[in-house]
Amino acid sequence: MKKIVKAVESVLGRKIEPVNVIFITNRRSRELNRKYRQKDKPANVLSFPETRDIVLAKELIKEEARQYGFSFKEWTTRLAVHGILHLEGYGHNTAQKSQKMKTFEDKILGELK
């Protein structure tokens, strides 16, 4: 995780606050997603800025990694980067914001290669 944080800091050009990464079951992810986002399905990653938590649904990530042709580590890294960017205030609720976030994600993932 330290390597990911360093890459994020490098691309954003600033230090970020510590991040907690928590792996949970799909069942727990569904509960949290329902409670906080009103979506009745598990989410691969959820971010909680107040506590600096990134919550990752391990089972779902394994399924998605297989489906999209990534290793578990590669897909988890992508989702962790995505979650950290949410913690840092980036979102994807408009096309412009989505493109900006994707650009940052691609740059960060490029630094991790």
The 8 nearest C-alpha neighbors of each residue, nearest first, counted from 0:
[[1, 3, 2, 4, 20, 76, 79, 5],
 [2, 0, 4, 3, 5, 6, 17, 18],
 [1, 3, 5, 0, 4, 6, 111, 7],
 [4, 2, 0, 6, 5, 1, 7, 80],
 [3, 5, 7, 1, 6, 2, 8, 0],
 [6, 4, 8, 2, 3, 7, 9, 1],
 [5, 7, 9, 3, 8, 4, 107, 110],
 [8, 6, 4, 10, 9, 5, 107, 11],
 [9, 7, 5, 11, 13, 14, 6, 10],
 [8, 10, 6, 12, 7, 11, 5, 13],
 [9, 11, 7, 12, 8, 107, 6, 106],
 [12, 10, 8, 13, 9, 7, 103, 14],
 [13, 11, 9, 10, 8, 14, 7, 15],
 [12, 14, 8, 11, 15, 9, 10, 7],
 [15, 13, 8, 16, 12, 11, 9, 5],
 [16, 14, 8, 13, 17, 87, 4, 7],
 [15, 17, 18, 14, 51, 87, 86, 4],
 [18, 16, 15, 19, 51, 4, 52, 14],
 [17, 19, 51, 52, 16, 20, 53, 83],
 [18, 20, 52, 51, 53, 21, 17, 50],
 [21, 19, 53, 52, 54, 18, 22, 55],
 [20, 22, 54, 55, 53, 23, 19, 52],
 [23, 21, 55, 56, 54, 57, 20, 24],
 [22, 24, 56, 55, 57, 27, 21, 28],
 [25, 23, 26, 27, 56, 28, 57, 58],
 [24, 26, 28, 56, 27, 41, 29, 58],
 [25, 27, 29, 24, 28, 30, 41, 23],
 [26, 28, 30, 24, 29, 25, 31, 23],
 [29, 27, 41, 25, 31, 30, 26, 42],
 [41, 28, 30, 40, 32, 26, 27, 31],
 [31, 29, 27, 33, 28, 32, 34, 26],
 [32, 30, 34, 28, 33, 29, 35, 27],
 [31, 33, 29, 36, 35, 34, 30, 38],
 [32, 34, 37, 38, 39, 30, 31, 36],
 [35, 33, 31, 32, 37, 36, 30, 38],
 [34, 36, 32, 33, 31, 37, 38, 30],
 [35, 37, 32, 38, 33, 34, 31, 39],
 [38, 36, 33, 34, 35, 32, 39, 31],
 [39, 37, 33, 36, 32, 40, 29, 34],
 [38, 40, 33, 29, 37, 32, 41, 30],
 [39, 41, 29, 38, 42, 32, 33, 28],
 [29, 40, 42, 28, 25, 32, 43, 26],
 [43, 41, 44, 28, 32, 40, 29, 45],
 [42, 44, 56, 55, 60, 59, 41, 45],
 [45, 43, 55, 42, 54, 78, 56, 82],
 [44, 46, 54, 53, 42, 55, 82, 47],
 [47, 45, 53, 82, 52, 48, 86, 54],
 [46, 48, 52, 49, 51, 50, 53, 45],
 [49, 47, 51, 86, 50, 46, 52, 85],
 [50, 48, 47, 51, 52, 86, 46, 18],
 [49, 51, 52, 48, 47, 19, 18, 46],
 [52, 50, 48, 18, 47, 49, 19, 86],
 [53, 51, 19, 47, 50, 46, 20, 18],
 [52, 54, 46, 20, 45, 82, 19, 21],
 [53, 55, 21, 45, 44, 22, 20, 52],
 [54, 56, 44, 22, 43, 57, 23, 21],
 [57, 55, 23, 43, 24, 25, 59, 58],
 [56, 58, 60, 59, 55, 22, 23, 61],
 [59, 57, 61, 60, 56, 25, 62, 24],
 [60, 58, 62, 61, 56, 57, 43, 63],
 [59, 61, 63, 57, 62, 58, 64, 43],
 [60, 62, 64, 58, 59, 63, 71, 57],
 [63, 61, 59, 65, 60, 64, 66, 58],
 [62, 64, 66, 60, 65, 61, 67, 59],
 [63, 65, 69, 61, 67, 66, 62, 71],
 [66, 64, 68, 62, 63, 67, 69, 61],
 [65, 67, 63, 64, 68, 62, 69, 61],
 [68, 66, 64, 65, 69, 63, 62, 74],
 [69, 67, 65, 66, 64, 70, 63, 74],
 [70, 68, 64, 67, 73, 74, 65, 71],
 [69, 71, 73, 72, 64, 74, 68, 65],
 [70, 72, 74, 73, 64, 61, 75, 69],
 [73, 71, 75, 70, 74, 76, 69, 77],
 [74, 72, 76, 70, 75, 71, 69, 77],
 [75, 73, 77, 71, 76, 72, 64, 69],
 [74, 76, 72, 78, 77, 73, 71, 79],
 [75, 77, 79, 73, 74, 78, 72, 80],
 [78, 76, 74, 80, 75, 79, 81, 73],
 [77, 79, 81, 75, 80, 76, 82, 74],
 [78, 80, 82, 76, 81, 77, 75, 83],
 [81, 79, 83, 77, 78, 82, 76, 84],
 [82, 80, 78, 84, 79, 83, 77, 85],
 [81, 83, 79, 85, 84, 80, 46, 53],
 [84, 82, 86, 80, 85, 81, 79, 87],
 [83, 85, 87, 81, 86, 89, 82, 80],
 [84, 86, 89, 82, 88, 87, 83, 90],
 [87, 85, 83, 48, 84, 88, 46, 82],
 [86, 88, 84, 85, 89, 83, 15, 48],
 [89, 87, 85, 86, 84, 90, 48, 83],
 [90, 88, 85, 84, 87, 100, 91, 86],
 [91, 89, 85, 92, 96, 97, 88, 100],
 [90, 92, 97, 96, 93, 100, 94, 89],
 [91, 93, 90, 96, 97, 94, 95, 89],
 [94, 92, 96, 95, 91, 97, 90, 98],
 [93, 95, 97, 96, 98, 91, 92, 99],
 [94, 96, 98, 97, 93, 99, 91, 92],
 [97, 95, 91, 99, 93, 98, 94, 90],
 [96, 98, 91, 94, 100, 95, 99, 93],
 [99, 97, 101, 95, 96, 100, 102, 94],
 [100, 98, 96, 102, 97, 101, 95, 103],
 [99, 101, 103, 97, 102, 98, 96, 104],
 [102, 100, 104, 98, 103, 99, 105, 97],
 [103, 101, 99, 105, 100, 104, 98, 106],
 [102, 104, 106, 100, 101, 105, 107, 99],
 [103, 105, 101, 107, 102, 106, 108, 100],
 [104, 106, 108, 102, 103, 107, 109, 101],
 [107, 105, 109, 103, 104, 108, 102, 110],
 [108, 106, 110, 104, 109, 105, 6, 7],
 [107, 109, 111, 105, 110, 106, 104, 112],
 [108, 110, 106, 107, 111, 112, 105, 104],
 [111, 109, 107, 108, 112, 6, 106, 10],
 [110, 112, 108, 109, 107, 6, 3, 2],
 [111, 109, 110, 108, 107, 6, 106, 73]]
